[in-house]
Amino acid sequence: MLNAKASRRQKIRYRIRKRVFGTAERPRMSVYKSNAEIYVQLIDDVNGNTIASASSVSKEVKGMTGTKVDKASAVGKIIAEKASAKSISTVVFDRGGFLYHGRVKALAEGARQGGLNF
């Protein structure tokens, strides 16, 4: 049984996933955030594959000092670099039921600064 906050987020996720679909050329950029960390994946929904992933627990970000928003922005830039290495320039953004502000917004803006279009 999910608590009220989790069940609300689950409903939002289902509503988003009805519309957002990723392909190999334009993968879905899925975001998950916990209290301490943030994770992002580029997913090809046609084949069910994760193309690339990045998180705030990776080596590049783990030693970084600063706020969680700063780390989220760095994760966005890292996923943009990994996407460009696999010749991906356009993605579909899936906020995963989280509100588009704070760390989720910082991650998206970091990815845009890194060169991803969505």
N, C-alpha and C positions, 0 to 999 in steps of 0.2 A: 504494500500500500504506500503510495507516494504522499508526501505531505502537500499542503495547499500550494506552496511556492513551486515545488517540483512538478506537480500536475499542471499548473498554469504554464510553466515553461514547456512541458511536453506538448500541450495543445498548440502552442505557438510554433514549436518545431514541426509538427505535422502540417500546419497551415503553410509554413515556408516551403517544406519539402514537396508539397503538391505542385508548386510552381518552379522551383529551382532544380535544374538537372544539369549534370556535367558530362561533357564528352572528352575524348582524348585531345581534341584541338582547343576546347574551351572547358577546362575542368572546373569542378565546384570547389571553392575555397571554403572549407568548413572550419569554424572556430569553436573551441571549447575553452572555457576558463574555470579554474577552481579558485578557491580563496587566495592561494599563493602563486599559482602558475597560470600560464596561458599556452595553448597548443593550437596549431593550425596544420591542416592537410590539404593537398590538392588531390581531388578524387575524380576518377573517370567512372561515372555511374553506369556506362554502357557495359564495360568489362568488369566492373567491381574492383578496380585496382586503385591503390594509393600511389600517385605519381611522385609526390615529394611531401616532406613534412618538416616542421620546425617547431621548436618549443623554447620556453624560457629555462628549461632544465638542460639544454644543450651546452656543449663546451664553450661556444662563442658568447653566450649570454650569462651563463652561471656565475662567472667571476665579476660581472659588471656591477658597479655600484649605481645607485639611483633608485627612483621610485618604480613601482610596478608598471606605471604608464610608460616610463622610459624603456623598460625592458620589453613591453609589448610592441613599441615602435621598432625596436631593434629586431624583434622576431619577424615583424612585417618586412623589414628590409632583407632579412636572411631568406625568407620564402620567395621574395622577388628574385633574388640572385639565383636560387635553385631552379626557379621556373625559367628564367632566361637561359640557364645552362642547358635546359631541356627544350629550348626554343618555344616556350609558351609565353605569349604576351598578353592574352586576354583570359580572364576567369569570370566565373559567376560567384558572387559573394553570398555565403550562407552563414548568418550570424548565430545560428544554432539556438534560437529562442532567447538570446541575450539582447538587452537593449543596446541600440547603437549609440553608445556614449562611453566615455572613460577609456578603459583598456581595449575594448573592441574597436572603437573609433580610432585609437592610436595605432593599433595593428593595421587597420585598413589604410590609414594615411601613410604609414611607413611602407606598406606594400606599393602604394601609388608612387611614393618618392623613389622606390626601387625600380619602377618602370612597368608595373602591372596595370592593365586597364580593366576596369569593371564599373 
